[in-house]
């Protein structure tokens, strides 16, 4: 009976280690996906800002309320 208990304990230990590795892998992949998404959104927002500034420069317009267009 002691051998059966020891075998079950060893099996539980193996399951815990493998399960922990799987959980860590899932969490790191989810974090990587979240960081990649945030980076994509930030790059898109930066491109929009630069595009808007270039548009304003090429159009020659100003936000200055003292300047009449």
Secondary structure, DSSP 8 states (H G I E B T S, - for coil): -HHHHHHHHHHHHHHHHHHHHHHHHHHHHHHHHHHHHHHHHHHHHHHHHHHHHHHHHHHT----TTS--
